[in-house]
Amino acid sequence: MAQVWECSGLRWSVDGPVLVWRDGRTSALPWGKRVAFRVAEAGARACVGARGHACPVRAPVPGRSTGARCEECARLDRAHSVAADTMADDPRPYRVYLAWFGPGMAKVGITAVERGPARLLEQGAVCFSWLGAGPLMAARRTEELLRAALGVPDRIPYALKRAVRSALPADAAERAAEIRELHGRATALTGWPESLERAPFRPVDHLDLFGLAGLPAPVGAVSELVAGGGVSGELVAAAGPDLHLAVGDRGGVVVLDTRLMTGWGLGPWAAEGDGLTLPVREFAAARDVQDGLF
């Protein structure tokens, strides 16, 4: 393989998804684009490091890991994580939000104001609304208040999100109905921190940005990358870290979690037509998708 790049993951903006490479280059992913690459035959998957620092030993990591970090780098990454409650002194303002991923799948969360909607796009939120903004600890206390009072989680497994993407309501108002009801209940609660400024209900819908309208149900999902394996398919949708690729020799759409690509050396694959030579978990029925993709 003449040229090898290392993927740093999928990034989202209001213009859509792009793949980011370790050297800073990016590859835009418009709908209909042919996504084709082959994993380098030499070498193994290496730890991607933490917080902008390379892993000092380039430790090997398992092919099925979505974190692509060795134990030491994973520990360093968590040590500077708002999600892990290890950055209580972060001076930046934060927003509290309600996000919806499908029927019965709403969650509450927080994200730095400066990040805008990036966190929601990274999670694959089909629609969302802000609840309020303020200092980090006020946002965190509000998140905990709403989890307890409304009975909504702060995490939803990716397998559940993926399982419903091909069967979402066609009407935007119907997609926003659950978080509209939760937003009303949330604003009626007492006990909000005084330093958190509340926000009105203004739903933002990502169905078109993700390309999910009319999305076919997937026939399977890549379970891991392996040396020498490759994929070539047409991009029909993307949400969160997932690419939905139409792969002809698989008879339909296959989901590729781009987090599985990080840490591998990847190069061009001049396959004739669509093809896939990576391990795939095939879905025999819709019930199988519900069990979890990875």
C-alpha positions as CSV (number, residue, x, y, z in Angstrom):
1,M,0.0,0.0,0.0
2,A,1.7,3.1,-1.3
3,Q,0.0,5.8,0.9
4,V,-1.2,5.2,4.5
5,W,-3.3,7.7,6.5
6,E,-4.4,7.4,10.1
7,C,-8.0,8.5,10.9
8,S,-8.7,10.6,13.9
9,G,-12.5,10.1,13.7
10,L,-15.7,11.7,12.4
11,R,-16.4,15.4,13.0
12,W,-19.6,17.3,12.5
13,S,-20.5,20.8,11.6
14,V,-23.7,22.5,10.3
15,D,-22.5,21.6,6.8
16,G,-22.3,17.9,7.5
17,P,-19.8,15.2,8.4
18,V,-16.1,15.1,7.6
19,L,-13.4,12.5,8.3
20,V,-10.4,14.0,10.1
21,W,-6.9,12.5,9.6
22,R,-4.1,12.6,12.0
23,D,-2.1,15.1,9.9
24,G,-4.9,17.6,10.0
25,R,-6.4,16.9,6.6
26,T,-10.1,16.3,6.2
27,S,-12.4,14.5,3.8
28,A,-15.9,15.8,3.3
29,L,-18.7,13.2,3.2
30,P,-21.6,14.4,1.1
31,W,-24.4,12.0,0.3
32,G,-23.7,9.7,-2.6
33,K,-19.9,9.8,-2.0
34,R,-18.1,6.6,-2.6
35,V,-16.3,5.6,0.7
36,A,-13.5,3.3,-0.1
37,F,-10.5,2.3,1.9
38,R,-8.3,-0.6,2.8
39,V,-6.6,-1.4,6.1
40,A,-2.8,-1.6,5.9
41,E,-1.6,-5.2,5.9
42,A,1.5,-4.4,8.0
43,G,1.3,-3.4,11.6
44,A,-1.6,-3.4,14.1
45,R,-4.1,-1.0,15.5
46,A,-2.3,1.5,17.8
47,C,-3.5,3.7,20.7
48,V,-4.5,7.2,19.6
49,G,-3.2,8.8,22.8
50,A,-5.1,11.4,24.9
51,R,-5.8,15.1,25.1
52,G,-3.7,15.9,22.0
53,H,-0.7,13.8,23.1
54,A,0.5,10.7,21.3
55,C,0.7,7.5,23.2
56,P,4.4,7.2,24.3
57,V,4.5,3.5,23.4
58,R,1.9,3.3,20.6
59,A,0.3,0.5,22.6
60,P,-1.8,-2.0,20.6
61,V,-5.6,-1.8,21.2
62,P,-8.3,-4.4,20.4
63,G,-10.1,-4.1,17.0
64,R,-13.5,-3.9,18.6
65,S,-12.7,-1.0,20.9
66,T,-14.5,2.2,20.1
67,G,-12.2,4.2,22.3
68,A,-8.9,3.1,20.6
69,R,-6.9,3.9,23.8
70,C,-4.7,1.9,26.0
71,E,-5.5,1.8,29.7
72,E,-3.0,4.5,30.6
73,C,-4.2,6.9,27.9
74,A,-7.8,6.2,28.7
75,R,-7.1,7.1,32.3
76,L,-5.5,10.4,31.3
77,D,-8.4,11.2,29.0
78,R,-10.9,10.6,31.8
79,A,-8.9,12.7,34.3
80,H,-9.7,15.8,32.2
81,S,-13.3,15.0,31.4
82,V,-16.4,17.1,32.2
83,A,-18.4,13.9,31.6
84,A,-16.4,12.2,34.4
85,D,-16.9,15.1,36.8
86,T,-13.2,15.7,37.0
87,M,-13.3,19.3,35.8
88,A,-15.5,21.0,38.4
89,D,-13.4,24.2,38.1
90,D,-14.0,24.7,34.4
91,P,-14.9,28.4,34.0
92,R,-16.7,28.1,30.7
93,P,-20.5,28.5,30.5
94,Y,-22.5,25.3,29.8
95,R,-25.9,24.6,28.3
96,V,-28.4,22.0,29.5
97,Y,-30.3,20.2,26.7
98,L,-33.0,17.6,26.0
99,A,-32.2,15.3,23.1
100,W,-34.4,12.8,21.2
101,F,-33.1,9.8,19.3
102,G,-36.4,7.9,18.6
103,P,-39.6,6.9,20.2
104,G,-39.1,6.6,24.0
105,M,-35.5,7.6,23.7
106,A,-35.0,11.1,25.2
107,K,-32.1,12.1,27.4
108,V,-30.8,15.2,29.3
109,G,-27.2,16.4,29.0
110,I,-24.8,19.3,29.2
111,T,-22.3,20.8,26.7
112,A,-20.1,23.8,26.6
113,V,-21.8,26.9,25.1
114,E,-18.8,27.5,22.8
115,R,-19.3,24.1,21.2
116,G,-22.8,25.0,19.9
117,P,-24.7,21.9,18.7
118,A,-21.6,19.8,18.0
119,R,-22.2,17.5,21.0
120,L,-25.7,16.8,19.8
121,L,-24.5,16.0,16.3
122,E,-21.7,13.7,17.7
123,Q,-24.3,11.8,19.7
124,G,-26.7,11.4,16.7
125,A,-29.5,13.3,18.3
126,V,-32.4,13.5,15.8
127,C,-33.8,16.6,17.4
128,F,-33.1,18.6,20.5
129,S,-33.9,21.8,22.5
130,W,-31.9,23.8,24.9
131,L,-33.2,24.1,28.5
132,G,-30.9,26.7,29.9
133,A,-27.3,28.0,30.3
134,G,-25.0,28.9,33.2
135,P,-21.9,27.9,35.1
136,L,-20.8,24.3,34.9
137,M,-21.8,23.2,38.4
138,A,-25.3,24.9,38.0
139,A,-25.7,23.0,34.7
140,R,-24.6,19.8,36.3
141,R,-27.1,20.2,39.2
142,T,-29.9,21.0,36.8
143,E,-29.1,17.8,34.8
144,E,-29.2,15.7,38.0
145,L,-32.5,17.4,39.0
146,L,-34.1,16.6,35.7
147,R,-32.9,13.0,35.6
148,A,-34.5,12.4,39.0
149,A,-37.7,14.4,38.5
150,L,-38.4,13.4,34.9
151,G,-37.0,9.9,34.8
152,V,-34.8,10.5,31.8
153,P,-31.3,9.1,31.5
154,D,-28.1,11.0,30.6
155,R,-27.0,8.2,28.3
156,I,-28.6,6.1,25.6
157,P,-26.7,3.1,24.1
158,Y,-25.7,3.6,20.5
159,A,-27.2,0.2,19.6
160,L,-30.7,1.5,20.5
161,K,-30.2,4.7,18.5
162,R,-29.1,2.8,15.4
163,A,-32.0,0.3,15.7
164,V,-34.7,3.0,15.1
165,R,-33.1,5.3,12.5
166,S,-34.9,3.6,9.6
167,A,-38.4,3.9,11.3
168,L,-38.5,7.5,12.6
169,P,-41.7,9.5,12.2
170,A,-41.9,11.5,9.0
171,D,-43.4,14.6,10.7
172,A,-41.0,16.9,12.4
173,A,-43.6,18.0,15.0
174,E,-44.1,14.3,15.9
175,R,-40.3,13.9,16.3
176,A,-40.3,16.9,18.7
177,A,-43.3,15.9,20.7
178,E,-41.5,14.0,23.5
179,I,-39.0,16.7,24.3
180,R,-41.7,19.3,24.0
181,E,-43.6,17.5,26.8
182,L,-40.4,17.0,28.8
183,H,-39.4,20.7,28.4
184,G,-42.8,21.8,29.8
185,R,-42.5,19.5,32.8
186,A,-38.9,20.6,33.4
187,T,-39.7,24.3,33.4
188,A,-42.5,23.7,35.9
189,L,-40.1,22.2,38.4
190,T,-38.8,24.1,41.4
191,G,-35.2,23.8,42.6
192,W,-33.4,25.1,39.5
193,P,-30.1,26.8,40.4
194,E,-30.5,30.6,40.3
195,S,-27.4,31.1,38.2
196,L,-28.9,29.0,35.3
197,E,-30.8,31.1,32.8
198,R,-33.7,29.1,31.3
199,A,-34.3,28.8,27.6
200,P,-37.6,28.6,25.7
201,F,-38.6,25.4,23.8
202,R,-37.1,25.7,20.3
203,P,-36.6,22.3,18.7
204,V,-33.8,21.8,16.2
205,D,-34.2,18.8,13.9
206,H,-31.3,16.9,12.3
207,L,-33.2,14.4,10.2
208,D,-32.3,16.0,6.9
209,L,-28.7,16.8,8.0
210,F,-28.2,13.2,8.8
211,G,-29.9,12.0,5.6
212,L,-32.3,9.7,7.5
213,A,-35.5,10.3,5.5
214,G,-36.4,7.0,3.8
215,L,-33.3,5.3,5.2
216,P,-33.4,1.5,4.6
217,A,-33.0,-0.7,7.6
218,P,-29.4,-2.0,7.8
219,V,-28.6,-5.6,6.9
220,G,-25.5,-5.6,9.2
221,A,-22.7,-3.7,10.9
222,V,-19.0,-3.8,10.7
223,S,-17.8,-5.4,14.0
224,E,-14.1,-4.5,13.6
225,L,-11.4,-3.6,11.2
226,V,-8.7,-6.1,10.4
227,A,-5.3,-5.8,8.6
228,G,-5.8,-6.1,4.8
229,G,-9.6,-5.8,5.0
230,G,-11.5,-3.1,3.1
231,V,-14.8,-1.5,2.3
232,S,-16.2,0.3,-0.8
233,G,-19.8,1.6,-0.7
234,E,-22.0,4.6,-1.3
235,L,-22.7,6.9,1.7
236,V,-26.5,7.2,2.1
237,A,-26.7,8.6,5.6
238,A,-24.6,9.4,8.7
239,A,-25.5,10.1,12.3
240,G,-23.2,10.4,15.3
241,P,-20.1,8.4,14.6
242,D,-21.9,6.1,12.1
243,L,-21.7,5.9,8.3
244,H,-24.6,4.1,6.6
245,L,-23.1,2.6,3.4
246,A,-24.9,0.9,0.5
247,V,-22.7,-2.1,-0.3
248,G,-24.0,-4.0,-3.2
249,D,-22.4,-7.3,-2.5
250,R,-24.1,-7.3,0.9
251,G,-27.5,-6.7,-0.5
252,G,-28.2,-3.4,1.3
253,V,-27.0,-0.9,3.9
254,V,-24.1,-1.7,6.3
255,V,-23.3,0.5,9.3
256,L,-19.7,1.5,9.9
257,D,-18.9,3.1,13.3
258,T,-16.0,5.4,12.4
259,R,-14.6,5.0,15.9
260,L,-13.5,1.6,14.8
261,M,-11.3,3.2,12.2
262,T,-9.1,5.2,14.6
263,G,-5.6,3.9,15.3
264,W,-5.4,2.0,12.0
265,G,-3.3,2.8,8.9
266,L,-5.7,3.2,6.0
267,G,-5.1,3.6,2.3
268,P,-7.1,3.8,-0.9
269,W,-8.8,0.7,-2.2
270,A,-9.5,0.6,-5.9
271,A,-12.2,-2.0,-5.7
272,E,-14.4,-2.5,-8.8
273,G,-17.9,-1.6,-7.6
274,D,-19.1,-2.1,-4.0
275,G,-17.3,-4.5,-1.7
276,L,-16.7,-5.4,1.9
277,T,-14.0,-7.7,3.3
278,L,-14.3,-6.8,6.9
279,P,-16.0,-8.8,9.7
280,V,-19.7,-8.0,9.7
281,R,-22.4,-8.8,12.1
282,E,-25.4,-9.6,10.0
283,F,-29.0,-8.9,11.1
284,A,-31.4,-11.7,10.5
285,A,-34.4,-9.6,11.6
286,A,-35.3,-6.3,13.2
287,R,-35.2,-8.0,16.6
288,D,-31.6,-8.8,16.1
289,V,-30.7,-5.1,15.5
290,Q,-32.3,-4.3,18.9
291,D,-29.9,-6.6,20.7
292,G,-27.0,-4.3,19.9
293,L,-24.8,-3.6,16.9
294,F,-21.3,-3.8,18.4
